[in-house]
Amino acid sequence: MIRVMVNGASGRMGRAVIRIADETGKMSVTHKVDTADGFENIEGVTAGDVDAVIDISSPEGFKKALKWAVSNRKPFISGTTGLEISDLVSLESAAEIIPVLHTSNLSRGVNILFEIMKKAALITGDADIEIIETHHNKKKDAPSGTALELGKIISSGQSTRKLKPVNGRSGITGERAVNEIGYHSIRCGDVPGEHTVIFGYQGERIEITHRALTRDIFANGAIEAALFLAGKKPGRYSMKDVIS
């Protein structure tokens, strides 16, 4: 059984990972790290009983956890969003030393959606494209990392259109440009996550939606990713590697 440090242990996702790990017995959570009272400080964690790091915290927590993982040569799994370009550069550097898996979404279904979008982008080059995402009222970043990743995949597949991101619309905006990709964020209640991509044509539209009904799907994804990454060689890995 692998031994894991969970960074961001006091949050909704952290608690779900810990609970499911206990229920399934797939891994042992040896350190519960967070800035909240009652949890460990990452600077005080020794590496002897850690086989992998699961980070589901904040951009600041991500930086500390990645630094710890590199210093102690431990596989690093992260689902933290809202990162800066410098953080992504740090991931690339880390991957030369340890196995790294960072994703905007840890669920199996969303990562299948990413693969579907790669194919859809190739045959919808003249569509109006809009992405709508809904999350709970505690989420701090918008649009969601998953929405941005969906847009990135579509934009890459339709590179000749040079799609321009538009975050919501308000006032007299004029007619929609053909090279826009719209992002719309809804924050309400306790929604774990919902993403809809719309490809619009005259007289018809295609809507592809993923709905997360429970945070357990993300926690399960984090656990499966940790099990997959343990023992791997240094490098960048993805959830596609895990689910395939």
N, C-alpha and C positions, 0 to 999 in steps of 0.2 A: 504493500500500500504506500502510495506516495504521500509525502508530508508537505503541506502548503502553508504559506503565509498569505493571509487575506488583507490587503491594504484598502481601507475604506469599509472596515468591518461594521461600523455603526449605521451605515446607510441601508436603504431598502434592499439594494442588490447584495450588499455584503451580508446582511442577515439571511437572505435567501440562500446564498452560497453555503454559508455555515450550516443552516438547517438541513439542506438537501444532502450535504456531505455527511452529516450525522445520520440521516435517515437511510441513505443508500450504502454507506460504508465504503464508497469508492475511493475516498481519500481522507486523510487526517488533517484537520486544521490545527496546526501547532502554534500559530501566532495570529492574534487578532489585533491588527494595527489601525489606529485612528487617532485624530486629535481630540476626540470626545473623551470625557471622563470615563474611567473604568477600562480603557483600552491601552495597548502597548504603544510606546513611541518607537518608531522604526530605527532610530539611532541606537536603541538599546537591544535590538534583536541580533542574536548570534546565528551564524549560518549552519551550525552543526545539525540541526533537526529540520532543515528546510530543503526540499527538493525542487520547489518551483514557487514563483510569486504570482498571485492573481491580484491585479490592481483594478479596482472599480471605485475610484475616488473622485478627485478633482484635478484640474491641471497642475496645481501646486503639489498635491499628493503624488501625482504621476511622476513628476520630476524626481522627488525623493526616492520613490520606489524603484525607478529605473536605475538611478545611481547606485542604490543598494544592490540590486540584482547584478549589475555589471561588476561592482567591486567584489562580490562574493561568488561570481560565476554561476548564477542560477537562471534557469529559463524564466522568461518574463511574458506574462499574458495580461493584456490590458483592453478594457472596453471603455476607457475614459474618453469623453469627447470634449470639444471646445479647446483643443490644443492649438498652439501656435506653430508657425513654420519651424522655429528653432527646436521645438519638441520633436517634430517629424525628422529633422536632421539628426537629432540625438538617437532616435530609433535606428536609423541607418548605421550610425557609428557603433551602436550597441550590438547590432546583428553581426558584426565582425568578430565579436567576442563570445556572445551567448545566443541561444535560439530565442527569437522574438516573435510574438504574434500580437499585433494591435489591430483592432477592428472597430468600426463605428457601431456594430451590432453583433451580439454573440449568439443570436438565435439561428437555428437551422433554417427556418422558413425564410427569414430575411436574406440569408446568404444564397438561398435558392433563387429568391427574387432578383438579387444582383445578377445572377447568371442569365435569368430570363431577360433582364433589361439589356444585356449585351447583345442578345439576338434581336430584341424588339427595336433597338436603336438603328440597326442596319436596314430595316424595312419601313421606317416611319419618318423618313427624311423630309417630308413636306407637311408634317403634322404640327399643330399648336400643342406645346408641351407644358403641362402644369403639374406641380408636385404639392400635395397637401399632406401635412403631418399633424397629428394630434397627440398630446402628451399631458400628463398630470400637471397640476398647478404649482408644483415645486421645482419643475425643471428650469434650469437657469440659462441655458443657451438656446438660441433659435436662429435660423432653422436647425433642426436636429442634425446630428452628424450623419445619421442614416439618409435623411433627405438630401444632404449635400453629396453624399457618396452616390446616390442614385443619379443625381444631376451630373456628377463627374463622369459616371459610366456612359450616360446618354450623350453628353457633350463630346466624349472621346470617340464614340461610335459615329457621331455626326460632325466630325471636325471641320468639314468644309463649310458648314453653316455658321461657324463661330458664334455659338449660342451665347447670348448675353443674359446673365442672371438678373431677375427682377424680384425683389423681396416685397410681396404684397402690392396692392395698388390703392391709391387714395386720391380723391379730387378729380379734376379733368385731366386725364392721362393721355387722351388721344387714342387713335386706333392702335390695336396691338401689333407690334412689329413681328415680322415672320421669323426673326432670329432670336426671339425671347424664350427664356425658360423660367417660368414663374414658380416662386416658392411661397407657400402660405402656411403659417403656424397657428395652431389652436392650442390653448392651454386651459384645461378644465378638469375638475374632479380628480380622480385617481387613475386615469387611463394609463396603462403601462406603455402603450405605443401603438400608433396606427399610421400607415403610410399608403397613400394612393397616388399613382402616376396616371395622368390623363393624356391620351393622344387624341387630339380633336381634329375632325375634318368637317367639311360642309355636310350637314345632314346626318352625321353619325360621330360617335366617339368610342374609344376603347378605354376602359378603366381597369387597372390592375392594382389590387389592394392586398396588403398584409395587415392582419390585426393580431396584436399580442393580447391574449386574454388573461395572462398571469405573468408575473416577473420570473416565475420558475423556469420559463423557457430560456431566459438569459443566463440564469444561474446554472442550469444544466449545460448550456453551451460553454460557460467558463470552466466547469469541471471537466468536460470532455476535452477541451483545449489543453488544460493542464496535464491530463493523462497522456494526450498525444505528444506534447512537447517534451515531457520528461525523458531525458536520455538522448534527445536529438542533437545533431551537430549545430554549431552556430549558423545563423542565417535568418532570413525573413520567411515567416510562414503565414498562412491565411486560414480562415475558417473553411474555405473550399478544400484545403488539404485535410482538415479535420473530418468534414462530413463525407468526403469522397474516399 
